[in-house]
Amino acid sequence: MTGGGDHPKHEEQEGSDNMAWTIVESRALNTQEMAGNAQEIVNIWSTQGWTRNPLCAILGNMVRESSINPGRWQGDNVGNWNGGFGLVQWTPATNYTNWANANGYERTDPAGQLYWINNLSQSSGQWIITSEYPISWNDFKNSTKDIEWLTRAFEANFERAGVPAMDERIHWAKYWNEHLDFSGSG
């Protein structure tokens, strides 16, 4: 879903300057490339109130959706505006790209994608609280619930994927829990 009104870039808050991102339009990233991008997300969002378990949960989902590649198109079909795009595979791609263009972000810029996910998921209607996972977006971001439960909650309340592939999402969420630096020193 697209966000509401225009919102200026907040590079000082979520900028991609001096980041070690791997962005390729469009292919799956390998584990080392994903780890670099995942660490960047942890470094940014952990300073904005996100706790460890939801960070792992969203990263596990991002592996399945885009291999944590902000330049990834669904099926690697570059320019298929009806398919998914970006870290969370907004579908259609224009649900994100129209907002990015209106707000001064290049479509592959992780700063814009992270800003949108962090700040517009609930207000845009992308995060829909389900009866199975009755948690608000803000409560999700700072939850201490189990990583597996949060991974399932993100898939159900945000992704609503045609092929959930929950085993893969949960595997990667647990992997990031063991392999990333959550100390704040990145």
C-alpha positions in Angstrom: 0.0 0.0 0.0 1.2 3.5 -0.6 1.7 6.0 2.2 -0.3 9.1 2.6 1.0 12.6 1.9 4.4 13.6 1.0 7.2 13.2 3.5 10.6 14.7 3.0 13.7 12.5 3.0 15.2 11.9 6.4 18.7 10.9 5.5 20.1 11.8 8.9 17.6 9.4 10.3 17.6 6.5 7.8 20.1 7.6 5.1 22.0 5.2 3.0 25.1 7.3 2.9 28.2 5.4 4.1 26.3 2.2 4.3 27.7 -1.1 3.1 24.6 -2.1 1.1 24.6 -4.5 -1.8 21.9 -3.5 -4.2 21.5 -5.3 -7.5 18.6 -4.7 -9.9 17.7 -7.7 -10.0 19.1 -10.9 -8.6 19.2 -12.9 -5.4 21.9 -12.0 -3.0 24.2 -14.6 -1.5 24.4 -15.1 2.3 27.4 -12.7 2.7 25.6 -9.9 0.8 22.4 -10.5 2.7 24.3 -10.4 6.0 25.7 -7.0 5.1 22.3 -5.6 4.3 20.7 -7.3 7.3 23.3 -5.7 9.6 22.6 -2.3 8.1 18.9 -2.7 8.9 19.7 -3.8 12.4 22.0 -0.8 12.9 19.4 1.6 11.7 16.2 0.2 13.3 17.7 -0.8 16.7 18.3 2.9 17.3 14.6 3.6 16.5 13.1 1.4 19.1 13.1 -2.0 17.3 13.9 -4.9 19.6 15.9 -8.0 18.5 13.1 -10.5 17.9 11.0 -8.4 15.5 14.2 -7.4 13.7 15.0 -11.1 13.2 11.4 -11.8 12.2 11.3 -9.1 9.5 14.7 -10.1 8.2 13.6 -13.7 7.9 10.6 -12.5 5.8 12.8 -10.3 3.7 15.0 -13.2 2.8 12.0 -15.0 1.3 10.7 -11.9 -0.4 13.8 -10.3 -1.8 16.9 -11.9 -0.4 17.2 -8.5 1.5 17.9 -6.8 -1.8 16.2 -3.4 -2.1 16.6 -3.6 -5.9 14.9 -7.0 -6.3 11.9 -7.3 -8.7 9.5 -10.3 -8.3 10.8 -13.1 -10.5 13.7 -10.8 -11.4 11.5 -9.3 -14.1 12.9 -5.7 -14.0 10.2 -3.1 -14.7 7.2 -5.4 -14.1 5.2 -2.7 -12.3 2.4 -5.2 -11.6 4.7 -7.6 -9.7 6.5 -7.1 -6.4 9.4 -4.9 -5.8 11.9 -4.1 -3.0 12.9 -5.4 0.4 9.3 -6.5 1.2 8.1 -6.9 -2.4 5.4 -4.3 -2.5 2.8 -5.5 -4.9 2.2 -3.9 -7.3 5.6 -2.3 -7.3 3.9 1.1 -7.7 2.6 0.8 -4.2 6.1 1.8 -3.2 7.7 3.4 -6.2 5.0 6.1 -6.6 5.6 7.1 -3.0 9.4 7.0 -3.5 9.3 9.2 -6.6 7.0 11.7 -4.9 9.3 11.9 -1.9 12.7 12.2 -3.6 14.0 8.6 -3.2 15.4 6.4 -6.0 13.4 3.2 -6.1 16.3 1.1 -5.0 17.4 3.4 -2.2 17.2 1.4 1.1 16.7 4.6 3.0 13.3 5.2 1.4 12.2 1.6 1.7 13.2 1.5 5.4 11.5 4.8 6.1 8.3 3.6 4.5 8.3 0.2 6.3 9.1 1.7 9.7 6.8 4.7 9.5 4.0 4.0 7.0 3.2 0.3 7.4 0.2 0.7 9.6 -1.1 4.1 8.4 -1.0 3.0 4.8 -3.0 -0.1 5.5 -0.2 -2.5 4.7 -0.1 -3.8 8.3 -3.5 -5.4 8.9 -4.0 -6.9 12.4 -5.4 -10.4 12.1 -7.3 -12.4 14.7 -4.5 -15.0 14.7 -1.8 -12.3 15.3 -3.6 -9.5 17.2 -0.6 -7.1 17.4 -0.3 -3.5 16.3 2.6 -2.4 14.1 4.1 -0.4 17.0 3.8 -3.3 19.4 5.3 -5.6 16.8 8.4 -3.4 16.4 9.3 -3.5 20.1 7.9 -6.9 21.0 9.7 -9.5 23.1 7.5 -12.4 21.8 9.1 -15.5 20.3 11.0 -15.0 17.0 8.9 -17.8 15.3 5.6 -16.2 16.4 6.8 -12.8 15.2 7.9 -14.2 11.9 4.5 -15.7 11.3 2.8 -12.5 12.5 4.8 -10.4 9.9 3.9 -12.8 7.1 0.2 -12.8 8.1 -0.2 -9.1 9.0 2.1 -7.5 6.4 3.1 -9.9 3.6 0.1 -12.1 3.1 2.2 -14.1 0.6 0.7 -16.4 -2.0 3.3 -18.9 -1.0 4.1 -18.4 2.7 7.0 -20.8 2.9 7.0 -20.4 6.7 9.8 -22.9 7.3 12.2 -20.8 5.2 11.1 -17.6 6.8 11.5 -19.0 10.3 14.9 -20.6 9.4 16.3 -17.3 8.3 14.8 -15.4 11.2 16.6 -17.7 13.6 19.8 -17.6 11.5 19.9 -13.8 11.8 19.4 -14.0 15.6 22.6 -16.1 15.8 24.7 -14.2 13.2 24.2 -10.5 13.5 25.5 -7.9 15.9 22.7 -6.5 18.0 24.9 -4.6 20.4 24.4 -1.3 18.6 28.0 -1.1 17.4 27.2 -3.0 14.2 
